[in-house]
Amino acid sequence: MIRAKKSLGQHFLSDAKVIRRIVQAVSPGPSDVMVEIGPGTGAITRPVAAQAGYLCAIEADSRMIASLNSDDKPANLSIIEGDALNIDWNDLIDSAIEKWRETVGEPSAATPRVRVVGNLPYYISTPILQVLIAKRRRIFDITVMLQDEVVDRIASPPGSREYGYLSVLVQFYCKVEKLFAVPPSAFKPAPSVRSAVVRLTVLEQPAVVVESEERYFGLVRAAFGQRRKTIFNNLKASLNTLGAIRPIDEAVKQAGIDSRRRAETLSIQEFASLYHALYPAGHARLA
C-alpha cells in the first residue's frame, strides 16, 4: 500500500459510504468532462469515470500516477502529472474536450460541460479555489472536499463570524452549497480536522454588476483589512491604494452605509453600492 506524504498534505479517502455520496452528489453524465484534482489512490476516480464522458485527473505524486495508470485504466480516463496551482488550465480543458469528442464520437461543434471534483490538500485549498474561480468562464461547477471551517467561511452570510473576503469572492461568482460533513475517520491517515464537501455552481452572471471587478475586490480587501476596525477606518487607511474618485466619508454616506459598521456586516450588494459611490462613472480620480 502506498503511504501518504505529509509534504503533499495527503489523506486518502477510504470510507465507501462517503465515496458513494460524493459520486452521487456530482452525478456525472456522458456530456460531462470531469477534471479531478488530486486523485490519490483513485477512490472516486474510477466511479466518476464510469459515469462521465471523460475524466482528466491532475496528480502531483508520481507514485499515484503509476498506480492509476494500470492495465485496466478506463479508456475515458487520462492522468496528468502536475500541480493544479501552476498547470495551464486552458490547455488542459481544451485537450480534455478534444479527448471527450474522440471518446464519445461527438462532432467538433459539440460543447460538453466542464466540471471539477476533488479532495483538495488543505494547505493550498484557498489558492486552488482562486485559480478555479479565475477560470470560471470555462467551468460549470466545482464539487470539492475542504476543511470544514473553510467551507463555513465560503458559505457564511454577512454578519457571521466566518464571513470575510473569501466569502465575498466565491459568492460573487458562484452559488454555494455545503453538501455534507466528513469525519476524520473517513481518511487514512486520519486528519486532525473535520472535512466537508461543497458544491460551487458558477453563476451565469456575477451576483452584482460593477464596471471593474478588480477594483471592486480591491475595495472588499481593503474593507476587511483589520476586522476590528470600522469600514470607514479601514478604507481611510487604504486611501492611497484604492484610487477613489469620491472622498471616503462622502461615499459611505452616499451608499447609505453607517460608517461605524464593520466589513463583515456588509452584503455583496452593499459593497457594490459603496463601489458605485466611490467610483461614480464619468468622473476623474481624486488628486
N, C-alpha and C positions, 0 to 999 in steps of 0.2 A: 504494500500500500504506500502511496506517495505521501510524504509528510508535509504538513503545512509550513510555509516560510513566514516567520514573523515579519521579516523585512518587506514582504509584499502584502501584509495585512490579511493573510489567508485564513479563512474559517470556512470549511467545506460543509455545505448544506447536505444533511443526511436523513432528515425526517421525511418519510414518504408522504405523509399526510400534508405537510407544508408544501412539498414539491407539487402535489396534485392541485392544491389550492392556488398556487402561483400560475400553473399552466391553465387552469380553468379561468382565472382572472384575466389572463392575457387572451385566451381563446383565439389563437392564431388560425388563419384560414388560407386557402390556396392563393388568394390575391394579395397576401401579405409577404413582404420582405422583412424578415426579422434580423436585427443586429443585437447580438448578445455581448455584453461587456463582462469579461472575467468568467468564462465558463467553468474554470477549475476542473473538477473531476467529471463534469458533464451531467450533473444531477438534473438540470432542467433542459439541457441542450438537446438531447435525443427526443424527449417527449414533445418539445416545441417543434423540432424539425419534422416530426412525424405528422404534424398538422399544418405547418406553414408551407407556403410556396417555395421559399428559400430562406436559409439561415446562414448568416455570416457571423462567426464568433471571434472576438478580439481577445487574445490571451498573451500575457507578458512572460509567462513561465514556460520555458522550452520543455520541461518535464511533462507538463499538462498537454502541450501540443502533440508530443509523441504519443501519449496515451489516447488522445481524442482522434488522432489520425490512424485509427486501427483499420484492419482489413474490412470490417463490417460498417465503416462510416457511411452514412446515408449519402446518396448522390446529390441531394439538395443542401448539403452542409459543407461549408468551407471554413477553415481555421486560419486566421491571420495572426501572425506574431507581431505584437506591437503594444504600444502604450496608448490607451484611449484618450489621454490628455494631449498627445502630440501627433497622433495619426492624422492623415489628410482625410477628413470626413467626406468631403465632396467626391474624391476619387473612390473611397470605399463604397459609398452609396451608389455611384454610377456603375461600378463594377458589379455590385450585388444585384442591381436591377437587370443588367445585361445577362447575368447568370440565371436569374429568375426567368427571363424570357426564353432562354435556351432550354431550361429545365421543364417548364410548363408548356412550351410551344406557343407562346403568345406572340402576336405581331409586335413589331418595334414601336407601334403607336401606343400600345397598352402601358398604363402607368399604375403600378402597384402601390399600396400603402407601405411606407417605411416606418417600422415600429422598433422601439428599443426595449430590451429587457436585460436584467442582470442583478447580481448580488454585488453591489459596489464596495470596494475597500473603503472602510470608514474614514481613514485618514486623508483620502483625496475625494470624498464623495461630493463636497460642495464645489470644488473646481470642475469636476466632471459634469455636474448639473449645469454649470455656467457654460461649458463648451456645448452641451446639447441644446441649451436654450438659444445659443448663438446660431445653431443650425436648424432652428425651429421651422423654417420655411420648407424644409425637406423631410420633416419628421411628423408623423401623425400623432403618436403618443409614446410615452415613456413609462414603463412599469418596472420599478426597481426596489430592491431591498436596501434600506438605510438604517442607521442608528435611530432608534425610536425618538429620541429628543430632536434629531434633525428633521424628521417627518413632522413632528409637532410644530417646529419653527416654520416650516414651509406652509403648513395648513392653517396656522393660527390666524384669528381675525384681529382687527385693530382693537387695542385696549387690553389685550392679553400680555402676560409677561414674556411670552416667547416671540411675539410679533416684532419683526425687525426688517433690515434691508433685504435679507434673503426671502422673506415672506412676500414683500412687495415685488421683488424681481420675478419670482416664479408666478405669483398670482396675476401679474400684469399680462403675462403671455399664455398662461395655462389654467385650465380647470383642475383643481387639486382634489384628489380623493384618497384619504387614508383607508386602505382596504382592511388590513388586519395586522395584529401584533405577532411577533415570532419570538419564542423564548430562547435563551442561550442553549438549552438542551437540544435544539434542532440542528446544531452545528458540531463538527469535530475539527479541531478542539473547540470547546465552548467559549465564546467571547465573554468579557466581563460586563457587557451591557445588553440591554434588550434591543431587539430589532423590530422593524415594521415594513410592510410593503405599501408603497404609494403609487398611484397612477396619476400621471400628468398628461392631460389631453390638450394638445396645442389649440388655442382659440383661433377661429378664422380671422378675427380682428383683435388687437390688444384691448384690454379692459377699458382703457381710455385713449383718446386721440390727442397727441401732442406733436408739435412741429419737429422737435428734436428729442428723440428718446434718450440719446446720450446725455443731453443737458438735463432732462427730467431725472435720470438716475444719479447724476451728479448732485442735484438738489436733494434727492432722497438720502444719498450717502452723507451729505453734509448735515442734514437734519438729525440723523442718528449718530452724529459724531461723538457725543458724550450723552449717554442715556439719561443721566441725572439732570442734565440741563434742559431748559425750555427750548422750544423750537426757535424762538427769536434769538436767544444767545448763541445757539449752535450755528445758525445761519449768519449771524453777525461775525462770528469767529472765522467763517469761511468766505467772507465777502470778496476777498481778492481772487479766489479761485472760481467763484460762482459766475462771475461776469454778468451780474444782474443789471437789468435796464432800469428798473424802478427801485427806490430805496426799500430796504427790508421792512421797516416799520409800516410804510405805506402799502407795500404788497400784502403783508399779513392782514392788515385791516381790510384792504380791497377784497381779499379772498374770503372774508368773513370768518377768520380763524382767531381765536383767543391767543394772543402772543405768549401767554403763560402755559399753554399746553405743551406736552412733550410729544416727540415724534411718534412714539408707539401708540398714540391715541388717534392718529390721522389715518383715514382710509386712503386707498389708491385714488379715489375721486377727489378727495380733499387735497392731496398732493398735486393733482392736476390743476385744481383751482389756484393753488399757490404758484404753480409753474406759470400759468397764464397771467397771473398778476405780476410776477417778477419779470416775465419776458413778453410784454404785450407786442403783438405783431405790428410791424411797420415803424417801430421806434428804435433809435440808436442806443447803443450800450452806454451806461454811465461812465463818465470820465474818471 
